[in-house]
Amino acid sequence: MRERFSGSMIIVAIAVAAVSVVISVSITRVSAQATVQVPQFKYDPSWPKPLPEGWVLGSVGSVCVDARDHVFVVTRGQPAPKERNLATPAPPIIEFDADGNVVNSWGNRALMAKTPHGCFIDKDGNFWTAGNNDGIVQKYTHDGGKMLLQIGTKGVMDSADGTDGGKGLNASHISLFKPTQVAVDPSNGDIYVSDGYGNKRVVVFDREGHYLRQWGHQATQAETDSGVGGVFLSPEHCVVIGNDGLVYVCDRLGDRVEVFDKMGNFKRNIVIQSKTAHRANSENTVGTAGSIGFSPDPAQTFMYVANGSDNVIHIVNRTTGEVLSKFGRPGNQPGDLTDPHSIAVNSKGDIIIGEVPYGGKLQMWRAVRN
């Protein structure tokens, strides 16, 4: 006997099915490993508060967060052409409180790297930064009042001729070549540097800046395509130490995050695939794995990856490497992304994004809490 359904019953059934689809797509992702609840984020137009009169950010080289959820921003002093002679480049380092107010600013561009790049706050609250287009890593007190350590010599590169135009040697125990980021091991103070644009290595120093070890070299495209670990295309763009004690390194043009133990033994690849990241005739073909941050839970369940080619942030299951979701879209309107270069995650799971040089925006994306 054929069952009959009234029109209202059909409408209800469709509505229930539609709601079910929306919930499953936006909140969960089923994988072979487990069902996980995928974080969601919403752009916060109220953060940061307006900068002091006349300041412009220009390119944001990096962002990082301290234990109080204060956000440190590394600027490059490069206003857009129409901003020149009309506004003042912001100081090299700006500190915002959790509400987005400027609470401190400091830095001497004559002493800092030619192109400031990385940003890291260690467990003692000290501030670290690296120097793309230079050869130094620097450590400062939290307020920037004193430089505590410098690795390398400003203007001297680990290259065949000692300049930023020479061929990288990937060898020096005292010099670097366009380093991009710093991570400090909280257990012993060892300093991990992604070195970087000129060289292609992770180099490790002790807490006083003495060389300990290194790994990595320039990759070929064939090696990258076959997943060989410990080799990097240009640039090797970030280094982060996870709560699991492993070292995560951004192989940006290789479209992957390479994972190592602290001795440099390769563990696995986390591949960020994209059909459009290496599109022809693009000025922004920079690869998909530019910067990473972890969710603040002890297990660091999720890894967030800034894809500066596609102008999106990927949400990845850190353990399985599965790409679960993404957010963002290209554009220059509030909430759009234009060359997301660095990301940081605060204690609430919110994501801060800094852009270079096309966008030059600083954004806060709040974790949506159910």
NUBAPA-942874 format. One record per residue (C-alpha): residue in three letters; x, y, z; chain. Coordinates in steps of 0.1 Angstrom, whole numbers. Each point is the difference from the previous one (the first is absolute). Layout:
! NUBAPA-942874
+-----+-------+-------+-------+---+
|   r |     X |     Y |     Z | c |
+-----+-------+-------+-------+---+
| ALA |     X |     Y |     Z | A |
...
+-----+-------+-------+-------+---+
! end
This chain:
! NUBAPA-942874
+-----+-------+-------+-------+---+
|   r |     X |     Y |     Z | c |
+-----+-------+-------+-------+---+
| MET |     0 |     0 |     0 | A |
| ARG |    15 |    34 |   -10 | A |
| GLU |     4 |    25 |    29 | A |
| ARG |   -13 |    35 |    -4 | A |
| PHE |    16 |    32 |    14 | A |
| SER |   -17 |    33 |     3 | A |
| GLY |    17 |    32 |   -13 | A |
| SER |     7 |    12 |    35 | A |
| MET |    16 |   -33 |     9 | A |
| ILE |    23 |     3 |   -30 | A |
| ILE |    10 |    35 |     9 | A |
| VAL |     8 |   -10 |    36 | A |
| ALA |    21 |   -29 |   -12 | A |
| ILE |    20 |    22 |   -24 | A |
| ALA |     6 |    26 |    26 | A |
| VAL |    13 |   -25 |    25 | A |
| ALA |    23 |   -15 |   -26 | A |
| ALA |    13 |    34 |    -9 | A |
| VAL |     7 |     9 |    37 | A |
| SER |    18 |   -33 |     4 | A |
| VAL |    22 |     7 |   -30 | A |
| VAL |     9 |    35 |    12 | A |
| ILE |    10 |   -12 |    34 | A |
| SER |    21 |   -29 |   -12 | A |
| VAL |    19 |    21 |   -25 | A |
| SER |     6 |    30 |    22 | A |
| ILE |     8 |   -18 |    33 | A |
| THR |    13 |   -35 |    -6 | A |
| ARG |    22 |   -19 |   -25 | A |
| VAL |     0 |   -38 |    -1 | A |
| SER |    33 |   -16 |    -7 | A |
| ALA |    13 |   -35 |     1 | A |
| GLN |    16 |     8 |    34 | A |
| ALA |   -28 |    16 |    19 | A |
| THR |   -28 |    26 |     0 | A |
| VAL |    14 |    34 |    10 | A |
| GLN |   -18 |    32 |     7 | A |
| VAL |    16 |    26 |   -23 | A |
| PRO |     5 |    35 |    15 | A |
| GLN |   -18 |    29 |   -17 | A |
| PHE |    12 |    36 |     0 | A |
| LYS |   -16 |    34 |    -5 | A |
| TYR |    18 |    32 |   -10 | A |
| ASP |     0 |    27 |    27 | A |
| PRO |     0 |    35 |   -15 | A |
| SER |     5 |    16 |    34 | A |
| TRP |    35 |   -13 |     4 | A |
| PRO |    25 |    16 |     0 | A |
| LYS |   -10 |    35 |    11 | A |
| PRO |    11 |    29 |   -22 | A |
| LEU |    37 |     7 |    -1 | A |
| PRO |    15 |    32 |    14 | A |
| GLU |    -5 |    30 |   -22 | A |
| GLY |    21 |    -2 |   -32 | A |
| TRP |    12 |   -36 |     4 | A |
| VAL |    -3 |   -25 |   -28 | A |
| LEU |    10 |   -37 |     3 | A |
| GLY |    13 |    -6 |   -35 | A |
| SER |    11 |   -36 |    -3 | A |
| VAL |    -5 |   -22 |    31 | A |
| GLY |    30 |   -23 |     2 | A |
| SER |   -13 |   -21 |    28 | A |
| VAL |   -23 |    -3 |    29 | A |
| CYS |     3 |   -19 |    34 | A |
| VAL |   -18 |    -2 |    33 | A |
| ASP |    12 |     0 |    36 | A |
| ALA |   -14 |   -16 |    31 | A |
| ARG |   -24 |    29 |     6 | A |
| ASP |   -14 |    -2 |   -35 | A |
| HIS |    18 |    32 |    -9 | A |
| VAL |     7 |     0 |   -38 | A |
| PHE |    35 |    11 |   -12 | A |
| VAL |     2 |    12 |   -36 | A |
| VAL |    32 |     3 |   -21 | A |
| THR |    -3 |    27 |   -26 | A |
| ARG |    24 |     8 |   -29 | A |
| GLY |    -3 |    37 |    -3 | A |
| GLN |   -12 |    -2 |   -36 | A |
| PRO |   -31 |    21 |    -5 | A |
| ALA |   -19 |    -3 |   -32 | A |
| PRO |    10 |    25 |   -27 | A |
| LYS |   -30 |    23 |     6 | A |
| GLU |     7 |     0 |    38 | A |
| ARG |    35 |    13 |    -4 | A |
| ASN |     5 |    36 |    11 | A |
| LEU |   -36 |    -1 |    14 | A |
| ALA |     4 |   -24 |    30 | A |
| THR |    27 |   -14 |    23 | A |
| PRO |    11 |   -36 |    -2 | A |
| ALA |    -8 |   -17 |    33 | A |
| PRO |    28 |    -9 |    23 | A |
| PRO |    17 |   -34 |    -7 | A |
| ILE |   -17 |   -18 |    29 | A |
| ILE |   -36 |     8 |    13 | A |
| GLU |   -16 |   -16 |    30 | A |
| PHE |   -38 |    -2 |     2 | A |
| ASP |   -19 |   -11 |    30 | A |
| ALA |   -27 |   -26 |    -2 | A |
| ASP |   -26 |    27 |    -9 | A |
| GLY |    21 |    13 |   -28 | A |
| ASN |    14 |    32 |    16 | A |
| VAL |    36 |    10 |    -7 | A |
| VAL |    18 |    -3 |    33 | A |
| ASN |    36 |     1 |   -11 | A |
| SER |    22 |     6 |   -31 | A |
| TRP |    37 |    -2 |    -5 | A |
| GLY |    29 |    -9 |   -22 | A |
| ASN |    30 |    15 |   -18 | A |
| ARG |     0 |    -8 |   -37 | A |
| ALA |    37 |     8 |    -3 | A |
| LEU |     8 |   -28 |    24 | A |
| MET |   -27 |   -25 |    -9 | A |
| ALA |    -1 |   -22 |   -31 | A |
| LYS |    -3 |    17 |   -34 | A |
| THR |   -34 |   -18 |    -6 | A |
| PRO |   -15 |   -11 |    34 | A |
| HIS |   -17 |   -34 |    -4 | A |
| GLY |    -6 |   -24 |    29 | A |
| CYS |   -15 |     6 |    34 | A |
| PHE |     0 |   -22 |    31 | A |
| ILE |    -6 |     4 |    37 | A |
| ASP |    18 |   -25 |    21 | A |
| LYS |   -12 |   -15 |    34 | A |
| ASP |    18 |    28 |    19 | A |
| GLY |   -17 |    27 |   -20 | A |
| ASN |    30 |    10 |   -21 | A |
| PHE |    -6 |    11 |   -36 | A |
| TRP |    19 |   -15 |   -30 | A |
| THR |     1 |    10 |   -36 | A |
| ALA |    18 |   -12 |   -31 | A |
| GLY |    12 |    20 |   -30 | A |
| ASN |    -9 |    -8 |   -36 | A |
| ASN |    24 |    19 |   -23 | A |
| ASP |    25 |     0 |    28 | A |
| GLY |    20 |   -25 |    20 | A |
| ILE |   -11 |     4 |    36 | A |
| VAL |   -23 |   -13 |    28 | A |
| GLN |    -6 |    23 |    30 | A |
| LYS |   -14 |    -5 |    35 | A |
| TYR |   -14 |    29 |    20 | A |
| THR |   -16 |     6 |    33 | A |
| HIS |   -38 |    -1 |     0 | A |
| ASP |    -2 |    38 |    -1 | A |
| GLY |    27 |     4 |   -26 | A |
| GLY |    22 |    19 |    24 | A |
| LYS |    31 |   -21 |    -4 | A |
| MET |    13 |   -24 |   -26 | A |
| LEU |    11 |   -32 |    18 | A |
| LEU |    15 |   -21 |   -28 | A |
| GLN |     9 |     3 |   -37 | A |
| ILE |     9 |   -30 |   -22 | A |
| GLY |    19 |    10 |   -31 | A |
| THR |    13 |    34 |   -12 | A |
| LYS |   -22 |    26 |   -16 | A |
| GLY |     7 |     2 |   -38 | A |
| VAL |    22 |   -32 |     0 | A |
| MET |   -15 |   -31 |   -16 | A |
| ASP |     9 |   -36 |    -1 | A |
| SER |     6 |     2 |   -37 | A |
| ALA |    29 |    -5 |   -24 | A |
| ASP |     8 |    38 |     0 | A |
| GLY |   -15 |    10 |    33 | A |
| THR |   -27 |    21 |   -16 | A |
| ASP |   -38 |    -5 |    -5 | A |
| GLY |     6 |    -7 |   -37 | A |
| GLY |    24 |   -29 |     4 | A |
| LYS |    -6 |   -37 |    -1 | A |
| GLY |   -11 |   -14 |    33 | A |
| LEU |    26 |   -23 |    17 | A |
| ASN |   -23 |   -16 |    25 | A |
| ALA |    30 |    -5 |    22 | A |
| SER |    10 |    27 |    24 | A |
| HIS |    -1 |    -5 |    38 | A |
| ILE |    -1 |    38 |     7 | A |
| SER |   -17 |    16 |   -30 | A |
| LEU |   -35 |    -4 |   -15 | A |
| PHE |   -15 |     8 |   -35 | A |
| LYS |   -34 |    16 |     0 | A |
| PRO |   -15 |   -18 |    29 | A |
| THR |   -38 |     1 |     3 | A |
| GLN |   -11 |   -12 |    35 | A |
| VAL |    11 |   -10 |    35 | A |
| ALA |   -13 |   -26 |    25 | A |
| VAL |    14 |    -5 |    34 | A |
| ASP |    -2 |   -34 |    17 | A |
| PRO |   -17 |     6 |    34 | A |
| SER |    16 |   -30 |    15 | A |
| ASN |    37 |    11 |    -4 | A |
| GLY |     1 |    34 |   -18 | A |
| ASP |    14 |   -14 |   -33 | A |
| ILE |    -6 |    24 |   -29 | A |
| TYR |   -14 |   -14 |   -33 | A |
| VAL |     4 |    23 |   -30 | A |
| SER |   -16 |    -5 |   -35 | A |
| ASP |    28 |    12 |   -21 | A |
| GLY |   -19 |     7 |   -24 | A |
| TYR |     0 |    19 |   -33 | A |
| GLY |    38 |    -1 |    -8 | A |
| ASN |     9 |   -32 |    18 | A |
| LYS |   -23 |   -30 |     2 | A |
| ARG |     5 |   -15 |    35 | A |
| VAL |   -12 |    -1 |    35 | A |
| VAL |    29 |    10 |    22 | A |
| VAL |     0 |    -5 |    38 | A |
| PHE |    19 |    21 |    26 | A |
| ASP |     2 |    -3 |    37 | A |
| ARG |   -15 |    26 |    23 | A |
| GLU |    32 |    21 |    -3 | A |
| GLY |     0 |    -1 |   -38 | A |
| HIS |    27 |   -27 |    -5 | A |
| TYR |    -5 |   -23 |   -29 | A |
| LEU |   -13 |   -35 |     8 | A |
| ARG |   -12 |   -17 |   -33 | A |
| GLN |   -19 |     5 |   -32 | A |
| TRP |   -19 |   -19 |   -27 | A |
| GLY |   -15 |     7 |   -34 | A |
| HIS |    11 |    11 |   -35 | A |
| GLN |   -13 |    14 |   -32 | A |
| ALA |   -27 |   -23 |   -16 | A |
| THR |    -6 |    -8 |   -36 | A |
| GLN |   -35 |     0 |   -13 | A |
| ALA |     2 |   -38 |    -5 | A |
| GLU |    10 |    -5 |    36 | A |
| THR |   -29 |    21 |    12 | A |
| ASP |   -25 |   -17 |   -23 | A |
| SER |    11 |   -34 |    14 | A |
| GLY |    -3 |    12 |    36 | A |
| VAL |    36 |    -2 |    10 | A |
| GLY |     5 |    15 |    34 | A |
| GLY |    27 |    23 |    12 | A |
| VAL |     2 |    20 |   -32 | A |
| PHE |   -16 |    34 |    -7 | A |
| LEU |   -10 |    20 |   -29 | A |
| SER |     2 |    38 |     4 | A |
| PRO |    -7 |    12 |    26 | A |
| GLU |     1 |   -21 |    31 | A |
| HIS |   -24 |    24 |    16 | A |
| CYS |    -7 |   -10 |    36 | A |
| VAL |    10 |   -22 |    29 | A |
| VAL |   -22 |    -9 |    30 | A |
| ILE |     4 |   -25 |    28 | A |
| GLY |   -32 |   -18 |    10 | A |
| ASN |   -11 |   -12 |    34 | A |
| ASP |     8 |   -35 |   -14 | A |
| GLY |    37 |    10 |    -1 | A |
| LEU |     2 |    -2 |   -37 | A |
| VAL |    12 |    28 |   -23 | A |
| TYR |   -23 |    13 |   -28 | A |
| VAL |    16 |    17 |   -29 | A |
| CYS |   -17 |    19 |   -28 | A |
| ASP |    12 |   -10 |   -35 | A |
| ARG |   -20 |    27 |   -16 | A |
| LEU |     4 |    -6 |   -37 | A |
| GLY |     1 |   -37 |     7 | A |
| ASP |   -37 |     3 |    12 | A |
| ARG |     7 |   -19 |    31 | A |
| VAL |    10 |     1 |    37 | A |
| GLU |    28 |   -23 |     8 | A |
| VAL |     1 |   -16 |    34 | A |
| PHE |    33 |   -10 |    18 | A |
| ASP |    11 |   -10 |    34 | A |
| LYS |    24 |    24 |    17 | A |
| MET |    31 |   -18 |   -14 | A |
| GLY |   -13 |     5 |   -35 | A |
| ASN |   -13 |   -34 |    -8 | A |
| PHE |   -28 |     3 |   -25 | A |
| LYS |   -34 |   -13 |    12 | A |
| ARG |   -26 |     9 |   -26 | A |
| ASN |   -15 |    25 |   -24 | A |
| ILE |   -32 |    20 |     5 | A |
| VAL |    -9 |     9 |   -36 | A |
| ILE |   -21 |    31 |    -8 | A |
| GLN |   -12 |    -7 |   -35 | A |
| SER |   -15 |    26 |   -22 | A |
| LYS |    -9 |     2 |   -37 | A |
| THR |     4 |    37 |    -1 | A |
| ALA |    30 |     9 |    22 | A |
| HIS |    24 |    -2 |   -29 | A |
| ARG |   -22 |    15 |   -27 | A |
| ALA |    17 |    16 |   -30 | A |
| ASN |     3 |    38 |    -3 | A |
| SER |    -3 |     6 |    37 | A |
| GLU |    21 |    24 |    19 | A |
| ASN |    -7 |   -19 |    32 | A |
| THR |    10 |   -36 |    -8 | A |
| VAL |    16 |    -6 |    34 | A |
| GLY |   -12 |   -35 |     9 | A |
| THR |   -26 |   -12 |    25 | A |
| ALA |    20 |    -5 |    33 | A |
| GLY |    11 |    34 |    11 | A |
| SER |    -6 |     1 |    38 | A |
| ILE |   -16 |   -22 |    26 | A |
| GLY |   -16 |     2 |    34 | A |
| PHE |   -15 |   -26 |    23 | A |
| SER |   -33 |    -1 |    19 | A |
| PRO |     6 |     8 |    37 | A |
| ASP |   -12 |   -33 |    14 | A |
| PRO |    28 |   -21 |    15 | A |
| ALA |    -3 |   -26 |   -28 | A |
| GLN |     2 |    28 |   -26 | A |
| THR |   -27 |   -19 |   -19 | A |
| PHE |    -1 |    25 |   -29 | A |
| MET |    27 |    17 |   -21 | A |
| TYR |    -8 |    32 |   -19 | A |
| VAL |    20 |     6 |   -32 | A |
| ALA |     2 |    34 |   -17 | A |
| ASN |    -2 |    -5 |   -38 | A |
| GLY |    13 |    33 |   -15 | A |
| SER |    -6 |   -11 |   -36 | A |
| ASP |   -38 |    -8 |     4 | A |
| ASN |    -6 |    26 |    28 | A |
| VAL |   -16 |   -26 |    23 | A |
| ILE |     8 |   -16 |    34 | A |
| HIS |    -2 |   -38 |     1 | A |
| ILE |   -12 |   -19 |    30 | A |
| VAL |    19 |   -33 |     3 | A |
| ASN |    -2 |   -29 |    23 | A |
| ARG |    35 |     2 |    14 | A |
| THR |     3 |   -37 |     8 | A |
| THR |   -13 |   -15 |   -33 | A |
| GLY |    10 |    29 |   -23 | A |
| GLU |   -35 |     1 |   -14 | A |
| VAL |   -11 |    34 |   -13 | A |
| LEU |   -34 |     4 |    16 | A |
| SER |   -12 |    34 |   -11 | A |
| LYS |    11 |    35 |    -9 | A |
| PHE |   -11 |    36 |     4 | A |
| GLY |     7 |    34 |   -16 | A |
| ARG |    -3 |    13 |   -36 | A |
| PRO |    21 |    22 |   -22 | A |
| GLY |    -7 |    37 |     1 | A |
| ASN |     6 |    33 |    18 | A |
| GLN |   -32 |     5 |    18 | A |
| PRO |    -2 |    -5 |    38 | A |
| GLY |     3 |   -38 |     6 | A |
| ASP |    15 |    -7 |   -34 | A |
| LEU |    36 |   -13 |    -2 | A |
| THR |    28 |    13 |   -22 | A |
| ASP |    32 |   -18 |     4 | A |
| PRO |    -3 |   -14 |    36 | A |
| HIS |    36 |    -3 |    10 | A |
| SER |     0 |    -9 |    37 | A |
| ILE |   -25 |   -13 |    26 | A |
| ALA |    -1 |    -3 |    37 | A |
| VAL |   -26 |   -16 |    24 | A |
| ASN |    -9 |    13 |    34 | A |
| SER |   -11 |   -19 |    31 | A |
| LYS |   -37 |     2 |   -10 | A |
| GLY |     7 |   -16 |   -34 | A |
| ASP |    -4 |    33 |   -20 | A |
| ILE |    22 |     4 |   -30 | A |
| ILE |    20 |    32 |    -8 | A |
| ILE |    11 |     5 |   -36 | A |
| GLY |    27 |    24 |   -14 | A |
| GLU |     3 |     7 |   -37 | A |
| VAL |    28 |    11 |   -24 | A |
| PRO |     4 |    21 |   -21 | A |
| TYR |   -31 |     1 |   -22 | A |
| GLY |   -25 |     1 |    28 | A |
| GLY |    19 |    13 |    30 | A |
| LYS |   -29 |    -8 |    23 | A |
| LEU |    -1 |   -13 |    36 | A |
| GLN |   -30 |   -21 |     8 | A |
| MET |   -16 |   -18 |    29 | A |
| TRP |   -22 |   -30 |    -7 | A |
| ARG |   -19 |   -11 |    31 | A |
| ALA |    -6 |   -37 |     7 | A |
| VAL |   -38 |    -6 |     0 | A |
| ARG |   -11 |   -15 |    33 | A |
| ASN |   -31 |   -20 |     0 | A |
+-----+-------+-------+-------+---+
! end
